Structure formats: C-alpha cells, structure tokens
Amino acid sequence: MNALCDLKVKLFADGADRAGMLALYDHPLIQGFTTNPTLMRNAGVTDYEGFAQDLVRAIPDRPISFEVFADELPEMERQAFKISSWGENVYVKIPVTNTRGEPSRGLIERLSRAGLKLNVTALLTLEQVHETAPCLADGPSSYVSMFAGRVADTGVDPVPLMAGAVEALRPYRNVELIWASPREILNVFQADAVGCHVITVTHDILRKLGVVGKDLGEYSLETVRMFYDDGQKAGYTL
C-alpha cells in the first residue's frame, strides 16, 4: 500500500508560488500542475496573464491548469480562448456553475467541441459528474475535478463518491478524474485504490511523503522524543 513507486494515480502540484512550482518541476513524482485565482491571490500574484505565461514558458511539457475568473458565461468563454492560447499543455479551468448556480454545461460543450483542453472544477456531487461528462465527450483530453477534501470536511466519506465518479467517467476515454483538495497523504493511496487518474497535492502534503512506509514503532518513539525535547527547551517546571 505504501510503495510510492507502485502508485498509478498521477500527482499534480497545486499552488501558485512560482519558485515552489519550478522546484517541483524537477520532482520525479510530479506530472502536472494546477492553480486557481484564490491560490494566486494568496501568493501575491497581481499580473494574472504575466504570471501564467511565465509559468508556461518554464513548464512547457506538463499539463498546467489556469482558471477563468469571470462570472458571466460569455466572458468566461472569451477568457477561456485566451488562456488556451498560451500553450499546448494548458488546460482551462471552468467552474461547474457560476456564482448564481447557473450550470456551465453549454459553455463546456462549446469549448470542448472547439478543441480546448478543459478542467471542469468545483464539482462535489456525483450528479454533477454525470451531467458534465457528456459535454466533454467529443473534445480533446480534459479533466473533471472533484473536491473530495471539501466533501470530507462536511463529515461525508469521499471514497465511495470518488469510486462512483471513476465509474461514471469510464466510458469517456478522453476525460480523467482529479481528486482535488486532499487533506492528508492517506488520500493519495485512497485515490489510487479507487482508480482515480490524478490527485492534486499541496507543498504541505508533499513534505509528508518522507514518512510514507515509516515504521510506526519508530515514529512513536520520535514523537515521544519531540514532546520531551520541547518540554525541556521551554524550561517547564511543576
């Protein structure tokens, strides 16, 4: 279970820190990249297009997803064509609805048929997967991003949902499922076990890869030593 080399699921780095993303470009497990307006804003990005085009020049040979940030469907469409023009490896992230809950299925179908590689994002239900997949059927390689971590945040086990999404997408050979917003390393192995094609991973999760397969007895002892050492350094007395 814990052999990273045996994983079939692909790891995509999720973030908007340029230096960190370029460092992960050399990481043997990272096969693609994703970002979004929230991550970019939190990273202090002010020039959306300049930031994106710089990344595409630096990472020209792996999938990289950039999201539209409009709310009206016609403006989403205009932005999608512009983003797509930045590179052959660019996937355009289209939210499953706009902020008013209006489905973007018609837009997704038009863009897909026009040859744009898409990453339909912010899905949290199996119904949304079933509604979205046919819109991508006649297009090029695309992704459907299920936010399994947000599902888990509500107290619902996302594993059956993701397994159902894998089955729903099975007839669509050009569409891959992304396990988005993971919360822990365990999610990588869960995604792999259900046959998910891709999982996004943050820098925090990647830093934990070093303990995969670690002996739990040894890990317990290290934890005890950490608590002891910190108590000593703090100078606590009773």
C-alpha positions as CSV (number, residue, x, y, z in Angstrom):
1,M,0.0,0.0,0.0
2,N,2.7,2.4,0.9
3,A,5.1,2.0,-2.0
4,L,5.1,5.3,-3.8
5,C,6.8,3.7,-6.9
6,D,3.7,1.5,-7.3
7,L,1.2,4.3,-7.5
8,K,-0.8,4.5,-10.7
9,V,-2.5,7.8,-9.7
10,K,-0.7,10.8,-11.1
11,L,0.4,13.6,-8.7
12,F,-0.3,17.2,-9.8
13,A,1.2,20.0,-7.7
14,D,-1.4,22.6,-6.6
15,G,-0.2,26.1,-5.8
16,A,0.8,29.5,-7.1
17,D,4.3,30.0,-5.6
18,R,6.5,30.3,-8.7
19,A,9.7,29.3,-7.0
20,G,8.0,26.3,-5.4
21,M,6.3,25.2,-8.6
22,L,9.6,25.4,-10.5
23,A,11.3,23.3,-7.8
24,L,8.6,20.7,-8.1
25,Y,9.1,20.6,-11.9
26,D,12.2,18.5,-11.1
27,H,10.3,16.3,-8.6
28,P,10.1,12.8,-10.1
29,L,6.5,12.2,-8.8
30,I,5.0,15.5,-10.1
31,Q,3.4,15.0,-13.5
32,G,1.4,18.2,-13.8
33,F,0.3,21.5,-12.1
34,T,-2.9,23.2,-11.1
35,T,-3.7,26.6,-9.7
36,N,-6.7,28.9,-9.2
37,P,-7.5,32.6,-8.5
38,T,-7.6,32.1,-4.8
39,L,-4.2,30.4,-4.6
40,M,-2.8,33.1,-6.9
41,R,-4.2,35.9,-4.8
42,N,-2.9,34.4,-1.6
43,A,0.5,34.1,-3.2
44,G,0.5,37.8,-4.1
45,V,0.1,37.4,-7.8
46,T,-1.1,40.7,-9.3
47,D,-0.5,40.1,-13.0
48,Y,-2.5,37.1,-13.9
49,E,-1.5,36.7,-17.5
50,G,2.1,37.6,-16.9
51,F,2.4,35.1,-14.1
52,A,0.7,32.3,-16.2
53,Q,2.6,32.9,-19.4
54,D,5.9,32.9,-17.4
55,L,5.0,29.5,-15.9
56,V,4.0,28.0,-19.3
57,R,7.4,29.1,-20.7
58,A,9.2,27.5,-17.7
59,I,6.9,24.4,-17.7
60,P,6.2,23.7,-21.4
61,D,5.8,19.9,-21.3
62,R,3.4,19.0,-18.5
63,P,-0.3,19.7,-18.1
64,I,-0.9,23.0,-16.3
65,S,-4.4,24.4,-15.5
66,F,-5.4,28.0,-15.2
67,E,-8.9,29.1,-14.2
68,V,-11.2,31.7,-15.7
69,F,-12.3,34.3,-13.2
70,A,-15.4,35.8,-14.8
71,D,-18.9,35.1,-13.7
72,E,-20.9,35.8,-16.9
73,L,-20.8,32.8,-19.3
74,P,-19.9,34.9,-22.4
75,E,-16.9,36.5,-20.6
76,M,-15.9,33.1,-19.3
77,E,-15.8,31.9,-22.9
78,R,-13.7,34.8,-24.0
79,Q,-11.2,34.3,-21.2
80,A,-11.1,30.5,-21.9
81,F,-10.0,31.0,-25.5
82,K,-7.3,33.5,-24.4
83,I,-6.0,31.2,-21.7
84,S,-6.0,28.2,-24.0
85,S,-3.8,30.2,-26.5
86,W,-0.9,30.3,-24.0
87,G,0.3,26.8,-24.7
88,E,-0.4,23.3,-25.9
89,N,-0.1,22.0,-22.4
90,V,-2.6,24.5,-20.9
91,Y,-5.9,23.3,-19.6
92,V,-8.6,25.9,-18.9
93,K,-10.5,25.5,-15.6
94,I,-14.2,26.2,-15.9
95,P,-16.3,26.1,-12.8
96,V,-19.3,23.8,-12.9
97,T,-21.6,26.7,-12.3
98,N,-21.3,30.5,-12.0
99,T,-21.9,32.2,-8.6
100,R,-25.6,32.2,-9.2
101,G,-25.7,28.5,-9.6
102,E,-26.3,28.6,-13.3
103,P,-24.8,25.5,-14.9
104,S,-21.9,26.0,-17.3
105,R,-22.6,22.8,-19.3
106,G,-23.5,24.6,-22.5
107,L,-20.2,26.6,-22.3
108,I,-18.2,23.5,-21.5
109,E,-19.6,21.6,-24.5
110,R,-18.9,24.5,-26.9
111,L,-15.4,24.9,-25.7
112,S,-14.7,21.2,-25.8
113,R,-16.0,20.9,-29.3
114,A,-13.9,23.9,-30.3
115,G,-10.8,21.9,-29.2
116,L,-10.0,23.5,-25.9
117,K,-8.5,21.3,-23.2
118,L,-10.6,21.8,-20.1
119,N,-10.5,21.2,-16.4
120,V,-14.1,21.4,-15.1
121,T,-13.7,22.4,-11.5
122,A,-15.6,22.7,-8.1
123,L,-17.7,19.5,-8.5
124,L,-18.9,18.0,-5.2
125,T,-21.7,15.6,-6.3
126,L,-21.9,12.6,-8.5
127,E,-24.9,14.2,-10.3
128,Q,-22.5,16.9,-11.4
129,V,-20.1,14.3,-12.8
130,H,-22.9,12.6,-14.8
131,E,-24.1,16.0,-16.1
132,T,-20.6,17.2,-17.1
133,A,-19.0,14.1,-18.7
134,P,-21.2,14.1,-21.9
135,C,-20.3,17.7,-22.5
136,L,-16.6,16.7,-22.9
137,A,-17.3,13.5,-24.9
138,D,-16.4,14.9,-28.3
139,G,-13.4,17.0,-27.3
140,P,-9.7,16.7,-26.6
141,S,-8.1,15.5,-23.4
142,S,-9.8,17.0,-20.3
143,Y,-10.2,16.7,-16.6
144,V,-13.1,16.7,-14.1
145,S,-12.0,18.0,-10.6
146,M,-14.0,16.5,-7.7
147,F,-13.3,18.4,-4.5
148,A,-13.1,15.3,-2.3
149,G,-11.4,17.2,0.6
150,R,-14.4,19.5,0.8
151,V,-16.7,16.6,0.8
152,A,-14.8,15.1,3.7
153,D,-14.9,18.5,5.5
154,T,-18.7,18.0,5.7
155,G,-18.4,14.7,7.5
156,V,-19.1,12.6,4.4
157,D,-16.7,9.8,3.4
158,P,-15.5,10.9,-0.1
159,V,-14.1,7.5,-1.1
160,P,-17.5,5.9,-2.3
161,L,-18.2,9.2,-4.1
162,M,-14.9,9.1,-5.9
163,A,-15.3,5.5,-6.8
164,G,-18.6,6.3,-8.3
165,A,-17.1,9.2,-10.3
166,V,-14.4,6.8,-11.7
167,E,-17.2,4.6,-13.0
168,A,-19.2,7.5,-14.4
169,L,-16.2,8.6,-16.4
170,R,-15.2,5.2,-17.6
171,P,-17.0,5.5,-21.0
172,Y,-15.2,8.8,-21.7
173,R,-11.6,7.9,-22.6
174,N,-10.6,11.5,-23.1
175,V,-11.7,12.5,-19.6
176,E,-9.7,12.0,-16.4
177,L,-10.8,12.4,-12.8
178,I,-8.9,14.6,-10.4
179,W,-9.2,14.1,-6.7
180,A,-8.9,17.8,-5.6
181,S,-8.4,19.4,-2.2
182,P,-6.8,16.4,-0.5
183,R,-6.3,16.8,3.3
184,E,-3.6,14.1,4.0
185,I,-1.2,11.7,2.5
186,L,-3.7,8.9,3.0
187,N,-5.9,10.5,0.3
188,V,-3.2,9.7,-2.3
189,F,-3.5,6.0,-1.6
190,Q,-7.3,6.2,-1.4
191,A,-7.3,7.9,-4.8
192,D,-5.0,5.2,-6.2
193,A,-7.1,2.4,-4.8
194,V,-10.4,3.6,-6.4
195,G,-8.7,4.1,-9.8
196,C,-8.7,7.9,-9.8
197,H,-6.4,9.2,-12.5
198,V,-5.0,12.3,-10.8
199,I,-4.7,13.8,-7.3
200,T,-3.6,17.3,-6.6
201,V,-1.1,17.8,-3.8
202,T,0.0,20.9,-1.9
203,H,3.5,21.6,-0.7
204,D,2.4,20.7,2.8
205,I,1.3,17.2,1.7
206,L,4.3,16.6,-0.4
207,R,6.6,17.3,2.6
208,K,4.9,14.3,4.3
209,L,6.0,11.9,1.6
210,G,9.1,11.2,3.6
211,V,7.2,9.3,6.3
212,V,5.3,7.0,3.9
213,G,6.0,3.5,4.9
214,K,7.8,4.5,8.1
215,D,7.9,2.0,10.9
216,L,5.2,3.1,13.3
217,G,7.1,2.0,16.4
218,E,10.0,4.2,15.4
219,Y,7.6,7.0,14.6
220,S,6.0,6.7,18.1
221,L,9.5,7.0,19.7
222,E,10.3,10.0,17.6
223,T,7.0,11.6,18.7
224,V,7.8,11.0,22.4
225,R,11.3,12.5,22.0
226,M,9.8,15.5,20.3
227,F,7.4,16.2,23.2
228,Y,10.2,15.7,25.7
229,D,12.7,17.9,23.9
230,D,10.2,20.7,23.5
231,G,9.3,20.5,27.2
232,Q,13.0,20.8,28.1
233,K,13.6,23.7,25.7
234,A,10.6,25.5,27.1
235,G,12.0,25.1,30.6
236,Y,8.7,24.0,32.1
237,T,8.6,23.2,35.8
238,L,5.9,22.0,38.2
